[in-house]
Amino acid sequence: MLLRNSSGVNGGMAEMKAVERKMRKTIAEDMASVLTRNDGSRVRWNASKTDLMEALHWTFMNDAVANADGSPCRFCTLVERACKEFGMTVPRNPRRTVTRACNRTGMRNATLCRRCCVIAGAEKTEHPLLRFVTFL
C-alpha cells in the first residue's frame, strides 16, 4: 500500500500559484508595453478576443497603464484602446468575457495565464504573451 505525501502535493500547488502570480504580472507588463509604444507600427492580436480581455484584465489589476494625468487607466478605457490598436470590435460586455475567461477549466480550455506558463517553460522565454502579438 502506497501513501501519498500530502505536504508535497500542497507545496507543489503553492509553487504553481506563485508561478501563475508572477506570470500575471509579466502578462500585465508585456501588454502595457504593447499598448504604450510610440513607434507607429501596426499590431495584430493572434489569439481570441477572450484571451485579449483576460490579458487586459491583468493589466488593469496590476495598474500597469496610467492616463496622461498619472491616474490608473480604467478597464473600459484599456479595452477601447486595445481594440482600436488591434483593429477589433469592442465586446458588448468585456467584464463578462473576463469572468468566463478566468473560469476556464480543463486541459484543452486553459486560461491565458496557464498557457503562458506552459509556453514560458517549453520555449524558455520570459515574455510568452508576445507570441500572441504580431508587429506589422
HELIX and SHEET records of a PDB file:
HELIX    1   1 SER A    6  LEU A   35  1                                  30    
HELIX    2   2 LYS A   49  MET A   61  1                                  13    
HELIX    3   3 PHE A   75  PHE A   86  1                                  12    
HELIX    4   4 PRO A   94  CYS A  102  1                                   9    
HELIX    5   5 LEU A  112  GLU A  123  1                                  12    
HELIX    6   6 PRO A  128  PHE A  132  5                                   5    
SHEET    1   A 2 VAL A  43  TRP A  45  0                                        
SHEET    2   A 2 VAL A 133  PHE A 135 -1                                        
END                                                                             
